[in-house]
């Protein structure tokens, strides 16, 4: 190798650095997620990614096998956050409507804190094996939430006229639509979480007025 990593970092002021390394797998996944959102996955080449990261293509390949591995890394980050919510005590214990409330609030938090990765997940087209895998996992998450909406309805915790199938789809649409307009700094995450909770449980599900 003609130059050390420290030399590379010195020649690239302002690039992300961790101790002596000018780049890490995590930082490359972050760069890739941003590029995929801006250009589209299919239209983004490894040359584009190496330029965006400020490193050579060979250095990129030192960390990953190709751009689909980077896509997988970005989607793992989104899905790990979402499925982690389902494993939390608040999502597993208590009345169905309170478990659902916990999931919705935490889902919004994950979306807000992992915005580029969740946005990438929600905009997949299913053109690659990795995309199809992630879309199937996303459907699993949505089905888990839909099942809980049904439980809450059967327990009488929502308005009696609420159709659980329709309500589950509208709930998913309400939360997922945040990627279209939410940007960090416009509203605080706690305020965003509270606003979505009110819209879903006071409006969509009518949970506050349920018998």
Secondary structure in CASP SS format (residue, H / E / C, confidence):
PFRMAT SS
TARGET T0000
AUTHOR 0000-0000-0000
METHOD secondary structure of the structure
MODEL  1
X C 1.00
X C 1.00
X C 1.00
X C 1.00
X H 1.00
X H 1.00
X H 1.00
X H 1.00
X H 1.00
X H 1.00
X H 1.00
X C 1.00
X C 1.00
X C 1.00
X C 1.00
X C 1.00
X C 1.00
X E 1.00
X C 1.00
X C 1.00
X E 1.00
X C 1.00
X C 1.00
X C 1.00
X H 1.00
X H 1.00
X H 1.00
X H 1.00
X H 1.00
X H 1.00
X H 1.00
X H 1.00
X H 1.00
X H 1.00
X H 1.00
X H 1.00
X H 1.00
X H 1.00
X H 1.00
X C 1.00
X C 1.00
X C 1.00
X C 1.00
X C 1.00
X C 1.00
X H 1.00
X H 1.00
X H 1.00
X H 1.00
X H 1.00
X H 1.00
X H 1.00
X H 1.00
X C 1.00
X C 1.00
X C 1.00
X H 1.00
X H 1.00
X H 1.00
X H 1.00
X H 1.00
X H 1.00
X H 1.00
X C 1.00
X C 1.00
X C 1.00
X H 1.00
X H 1.00
X H 1.00
X H 1.00
X H 1.00
X H 1.00
X H 1.00
X H 1.00
X H 1.00
X H 1.00
X H 1.00
X H 1.00
X H 1.00
X H 1.00
X H 1.00
X H 1.00
X H 1.00
X H 1.00
X H 1.00
X H 1.00
X C 1.00
X C 1.00
X H 1.00
X H 1.00
X H 1.00
X H 1.00
X C 1.00
X C 1.00
X C 1.00
X H 1.00
X H 1.00
X H 1.00
X H 1.00
X H 1.00
X H 1.00
X H 1.00
X H 1.00
X H 1.00
X H 1.00
X H 1.00
X H 1.00
X H 1.00
X H 1.00
X H 1.00
X H 1.00
X H 1.00
X H 1.00
X C 1.00
X H 1.00
X H 1.00
X H 1.00
X H 1.00
X H 1.00
X H 1.00
X H 1.00
X H 1.00
X C 1.00
X C 1.00
X C 1.00
X C 1.00
X C 1.00
X C 1.00
X H 1.00
X H 1.00
X H 1.00
X H 1.00
X H 1.00
X H 1.00
X H 1.00
X H 1.00
X H 1.00
X H 1.00
X H 1.00
X H 1.00
X H 1.00
X H 1.00
X H 1.00
X H 1.00
X H 1.00
X H 1.00
X H 1.00
X H 1.00
X H 1.00
X H 1.00
X H 1.00
X H 1.00
X H 1.00
X H 1.00
X C 1.00
X C 1.00
X C 1.00
X C 1.00
X C 1.00
X C 1.00
X C 1.00
X C 1.00
X C 1.00
X H 1.00
X H 1.00
X H 1.00
X H 1.00
X H 1.00
X H 1.00
X H 1.00
X H 1.00
X H 1.00
X H 1.00
X H 1.00
X H 1.00
X H 1.00
X H 1.00
X H 1.00
X H 1.00
X H 1.00
X C 1.00
X C 1.00
X C 1.00
X E 1.00
X C 1.00
X C 1.00
X E 1.00
X C 1.00
X H 1.00
X H 1.00
X H 1.00
X H 1.00
X H 1.00
X H 1.00
X H 1.00
X H 1.00
X H 1.00
X H 1.00
X H 1.00
X H 1.00
X H 1.00
X H 1.00
X H 1.00
X H 1.00
X C 1.00
X C 1.00
X H 1.00
X H 1.00
X H 1.00
X C 1.00
X C 1.00
END
